[in-house]
Amino acid sequence: EHEDTGLLLQPLLEGQNYGAAAADGTQCSSVSVSRNSPAKRDCLVVAVLCFGNLINFMDWFIVPGILLDIQKYFGLSDGKTGLLQTVFTLCYMLAAPIFGYLGDRYNRKIILGAGIFFWSGVTLGSSFITELHYRIFVLSRGLVGIGSASYSTIAPTIIADLFEEGKRTTVLSIFYIFIPVGSGCGYMLAAGMAKSTGDWHWAFRVTPCMGGLALLLLILLVPHRIQRKTAAHRALSISGTIQSAHEKPDVHRTVKTTWCQDVGSLSKNCSFVCSSLGLTAMAFVTGALGMWVPLFLYRAQVVQGIVPPCHQESCNSSNSLIFGGITIGTGILGVIAGAEAARRLRKINNKADPLICATSMFISALCLYIALMVAQTNILSTFIFIAFGELFLSVNWAVVTDILLYVVTPRRQSTAIALQILVSHLLGDAGSPYLIGVISNAIQAKNTPSLQWSFWSMQYSFVICAFVGVFGGGFFLLTSFYVEEDRKEAQR
């Protein structure tokens, strides 16, 4: 995520903005800000943006970190519990293009500051919602998703404009590494605050303070205006056409027509279609894991007699702490291992990238299935296999992006990224948390209520993730049959 999950889908999302900027550089002249600005100032700007990204993803995964407490507090079924993350992701997905449009046309520092202030304020306010107002709590999660979208969409475009292509890749990689780190820290912060204070509400009162600090640093250290490529240049780069000033009235008509043509062309690109479906399967699995794993582990421990059923105000949070650490470690290690494996294997096999993705998905699905099957008898083995499952999922994130970039022509890459984001979120991590909860509810409804069936219902519903993972591996395997031909076509 894992989104990402759906824990880790954001590098693709930001690509909508900076990907176009990169394409512009080959077609229209622009002066990089880094040439005229002190390197120290640029590094401070990046540090502030990375800090904001850390907080952004901490807020994203606070709810899964204390899911058991929230479920007990509001008296929720599994279906209604899964709705919390689904609403967040849907609002995030729908708001991101709007902020991308605004970020291309208005002052990005103001939009960033407003986004931080908005999501921090809503997060703080949600900590005071009583058990009688579950719908307001759901609404608050959706509003936090909107605020997060403003940051995730715009912040990378500032980095992209500060640095030239070689340095930009390195700096953006640093920015992205805070996605798994922030996600894991969200679990650990939520669980730690609930355990230390005895009240889960305090988990929602820490990140707003950090957000206030980020806002202050943004005001003091980030320039009010940063030189950038214009929205017209970004749009024109998609169509591959640069027109003179007197032709601007026809720009919107030209871009619209070309965009439709690009979508039609992309639908015929087998490598793009198959790899996008593989990414959707990855997002589905990471979204479900990110939401439900701590609660699943708790139910397994109750069935084994390791922990008693929770009747206190604050429940056992050790699973969230451990899973948070696993998310951080496997996320960082997986991304690095995937990039290095791809770099080495490309030298001996032109189909290395999709084969790496396919192999990783198959292994991840097997590890997750084994984790589910041994959960009732050996909790340590469950943790180990979940860690391996997440590790092999994380291997693919950077590699999938590389596949898109070389099988799609530069002038269609922004459109391709936008379509891939829409499909992977809509069919992946936006719905998987809710779907798992609904299936669990249906299983419980057909059987006598008990702690055993509470565990089995989650176990059986989780099995769908293993099968979706296998389908994802199959789509990546199909990609390997077409990738060489599509790469050559993109180069032509």
N, C-alpha and C positions, 0 to 999 in steps of 0.2 A: 501499500500500500503500500496497505498494503495496501487507487484508487490507487487502495489507493488499491492501499490499496487499494476497492479501490484504494489501497493505501498509497502508490507512487506515480500516479498518472500526470502530475503537474508539469514536469519538464516539457511534455508535449503541449500542454495548454499555453505556456508562455511562448512556445515556439510560434504561435500565431503572430505575435508581434515582432519578436526579434528576428524570426526567420525571414520576414519580408524585408527587414532592414538589411540583412546580410545580402539578400538578392539585389537590393538597390545598389549596393556598392559596385556591382559589376555593370550597371547600366546608367548611372547618373553620378555626377561628381558631387562629393560632399566632403567637408573637412571634419575629421575626427576631433572631438572635444579633447581627447587625451593629448593631442599635439600642443594644445594651447593652455592646458590646465596642469597645475603641479601634480605630480604623481601621488604625493602624500594626500592631497585632498581627495583624489579619486579613490584611494584605498580607504579613506575614512567613510566615503559615501557607500562603498561596497560593504564595509563592516556594519554600518547602520542598516542597510537593506537586508543583510544576512540575519541580523538580530531580529528584525521585523518578521522575516520568513520563519525563524525559529518559533516565535510567539504565535504566528499564524497557524502553524501545524500543531502546536500544543493545544490551542483552542479547539482544533478539529477533533482531537482524540481524547478530550477530557471525558466526554460522555461514555465511550466504551470502557474507560478506565475505572469507572464507578457504576457500571451498568446494573449490577445486582442491587446496589443501594437505591438507585433511581427507580428500578422496577418495583422494589418493595414499597418505596415511599408513595408512589402514585397508584400502586395496586394494578400493574399493567400485565396484560398477557404478552406472550412472546411477539405476536404480530404487532401490537401497538408499540412495543419497545423497539423493534426494528424500524418502525416508521420514523423515529427520531433521526437516524442517520440518513435515511432515504430523503427526507424533507431537506436536510442540510445539503446533500449532494445535488438534488434537483435545483434548489435555489442558486447554489454555486454555479452549476452548469448554465443556467439560463441567464444569470447576471454577467458572466464573464464576457460574452461578446459585446454587451452594452458598455462595459467599462473599457473594453478594448477600443471601441469607437470613440468614447470620450477622451481616452488617453492620447489618441492620435490628434485631437483637435484642441484640447484645453490644457491648462497647466497641470502637469503630472504630480508635482509636489503637493499641490492643494488636494488633488484627488486621493493621493496616498494618505495624507494626514487625516482627511475626512473619513477614509475607510478605517484607519486604525482607531480613531476616536469612536466611530459608530460601533464597530464590532466589540471593542472593549467595554463600551457603555452597556450594550445589550447583554454581554456575558455577565457583567456585574449585576445588572438588574435581574437576570434569570436566577441568581442565587437567593432571591427573596420570594420566589413564587411558591405558594403553598400547595399542599397535596390536592386541593380542590380545583386547581386550575391547570390541569394537564395540557389542555389545548393551547394555553398561553405559553407554556413551556415549549411545546412543539413549534409554535410561531417564533419564539425567540431563537431556536436553533436555525430556522430558515433565515432569519435576519442576520445571524452571525455568518451564515454561508454567503450572503450577499456582500457583507463587509469583507470577508476573506477573498472573494472574487476580485474586488477592486485592487487588492494588494498583489495577488498572484499574477494578475494580468498585466499590470503596469510596471512593477518593480524591475523585471528583467529587461524591459525596453530601455530603461535608464542605463543599466549596465552595458547593454548592447551599443548604446550611443557613446559611452565613455571610452570604450576600448576598441582597438582595431581587431581584425579577425583572429590573429594568432592568440593574442592575450585574452580576447573575449571568450574563447572556448574554455580556457583555464578558469577564468573568473566565474563564468556561469556554472561550471562544474562545482566550484566551491559553494556557490549560491544554492545549487540543487542538493548538495550533501546535507543541508539543513532540513530537507524534507523528511528522510527517515529519522534523523536525530530529533527533530521537533515532534514527530509522531510518537516515538518512544518516550520522550520526555513528558508528553501529554498523559500517557498511561501512568507513568511513575509519579508525576506531580499529583494527579487526581487521587491515586491510591494512597500516596504518602500523606496528603492533607486530610483525607478521610480517616486514616488510621491515627494520625497524631492529634486531631481535634475531636474525633468521635462524631463529626457532623460532615456529611459529604458536600454540603453547600459551600464550605470554605474552598473547595477545589475551584470554584468559579470566581474567587475573589483575589487570586494571585496573579493570573495573566492580565487582568485589567491594570494592575499596578505596573507590570512590565510593559504593557502597552502605552501607559502614560510616559514611561521613560523613553520608549522608542519614539513617541511623538515629539518629545522634547529634543532628542538627538536629531530627529528629522528636521526640525525647525532650525536648529543651530548649525548643523554640519552639511546638510544637503543644499546646494545652490537652488535659488528660486526658479531659475531657468537653465536648462541644459540643452545645448545645441543638438538638434536632431534632424533626421530626414523628415520631410513633410508628409502629411497624410496622402497628398496627391502622388508623391513619389512612391510611397508604399503601395497604393492601389495600382498605379501604373506598372509596377514591377510584376504584378500578378499577370497582367495581360501581355507583358513583354514589350510594351510600347511606351516610348517617351515622346510626348507631343509638345509642341511649342505653346507659348502663352496664348496666342490667338486661337488655338484649338481647344482650350479648356472647356468651353460649353459642351463639347461632345464627349468629354471624358467619362461621365457617368454612364452614358449609353454604350460606349465601347467596352468599358469594364464589365458591365452587366451581361452583355452578350458573350464576351469572352469567358466570364465565370461559368455561365451555363454550358458553354462548349467544353470548358475544363472539367466540369463535373461529369459530363458524358464521356470524355476521354478517360478519366480516372476509373470510371466504372468498367472499362474494358482492360484496365491494367491488372492482370491476374495477381501479380506479386503484391500490389497495393491492397487489393480487396482481401486476399487471403491473410496477409500479415495484419491487417486491421481487424479481421475476425479473430485472429489469434490473440491480439492485444485486448479485445473485448472479453475474451475468456479469462485472460489474466486479471483484468479489472474486476470481473465478477467474483473471482476467487478471493482476491485481496480485500475487496469490500466486505465480503462475508466474514473472512477471518478477522479483519480489524474490528468488527463489531461484536462478534459472538465468542471468540476463543476464551477470554477470561471467564465468562459465565459458564461455558461448556466445561472448562477445567474444574470450576467450583462444583458443579453438579456431579462430575466424576468423582471428586474427592468425598462428597457427601455419601455417595453410593458405596464407596470403599470404606467409609467410616473414618477417614483421615481427619475430616472436620465435621462439626455438628451443623445441622440446619441453622440458618441465620434467623434469629428472632430479636436481634439487637438493632439499635438505630444505625450503627455502622458495621458493615459485614467484613469478613476476611478479605483483605486487599492484596495478599501476597501474589496471587496469580497475575494481577495487573502489573505489579512491580517487575516480576520475572518476564512477562511477555513484552513489557516496554523495553527492557534490556535486550531481549532477543531481537526485537524490531530494529533497534539502533545498530546492533552488531551485524545482523544478517543483511540489513539494507546497505550499509557501507561496504562490507566485504563482498556482497553479491554484485554490486555495480562495478566495483574495481575488478573483480574476477572476470565478469562478463566482457568488459572492455579489453582486458589483457588477452583473454582466450580468443576473442575475435581478431585482435591484432596479429596474433601468432598464426592462427589457422587459416586466415585469408591468404597467406603466402603459399599455401599448399592446396587449397580448395576454394574455388570461386563461389561455392554454395555454402561456405562455412557459416555465415550469419544465420540464415533460416534453420540450418541443421543444429546449431547451438541452441536456438530458441526451442525447436521441437524437442530435442533431448532434455533440456531443462524442464519443459512443461511435463513431459512424461515422468521424469524422476520426481518432480514436485508432487504430481498427482498420486504417485505410488506412496510417497512419504506421508502425505496427508491421509490417505486411506488407512495405512498402517497405524497412524496416530489415533484415528477414530476407533479402530478395532481393539487396540490395547488399552484404551482409556479406562475401561472398567476394572482392569486388573493391575496395571502398572503405570502410575502417573508420571514417573521419571522418564520412562520410554516415550510417553506421550509428548512431554516437553521436548525431548531430543528430536523426534520425528517432525514435530511442528517446526522446530528451528531449521531443520534441513529443508522442509517444504518451503518455508519463507525464503531461505537462502537461494534455492534454485529459481524461485519466482523472480527474485531481485536481479539475478544474472541477466535477465532479458531486457530490462528497461532501456538501457542505453543502446543495445544492439538493435532493437525494433526501430528506434529513431533513425539509426544509420541506414537501415534498409529502406525506409521511406525516402531519405534524402538522395539515395543514388538510383532508385528505380523510377523516380518522378522528376521530370524536367524542372529546372530552377523556377521558371515562371509559373509553375503550377503547385509549388511546394506549400505555399501559404493556404491555398484552397484544400490541398490534400490533408494538411495538418488539422485544419478546422473540421473537415468531415470525419477524420479519424477520432478527434476528441468527442464530437457529437455522438458517434456510434458507440464508442467505448464506454462513455458515461451513461448514455441512455439505456443501453442493453446490458451494461456491466454493473459497476458499483453503485449506480443510483437505485437499482431495484433489488439487488441480491440480499442486503440485510433484511428488508421487509419480506421477501419471498421465503427466506429461511425461517423467519418468525411465524409466518402464516402456515407453512407446512408443519412446523412444530405444534402449533395450536390445533391443527386438524388431527394430528396423531393423538394428542392428549385427549381431545374431545371424544374419540372413539374407544378410549380405554379408561379403566378405573383410576382416578387421581391418586398418584403416589410419587414418592421421591424417585423410585426406579423408572417409572414411565416419564417423569420429568427429564431424566437423563437420556433415556432411549429416544424420546421424541426429538431432542436436539441432535443426538448422534445420527439418527436416520435422516433427518433433514440435511445435515451437514454432508452426507455422502454425495449429494448432488454436486458439491464443489469438486470432488475428485473426478467425477465423470465429465464435468465441464472442462477441467484441466486437460483431460485426455483429448477432448474435441479441439481445444486450443493447440495442443501439440500436433494434432492432425492437420490443422490449418497451416501451421508453420511448415510442416512437411510438404504440403502442397505448394507452398511458396517456393521451396527449393527447386521445384520442377520448372518454374518460370523465371526465376530471378536473373539468370544470366541473359536471357533474351530481352527482358525488360530493362536491364541495366544498359545494354547496348543501344536499345531504342532511345532511352533517356539521353545517352551521350550524343546520339545523332541529332 
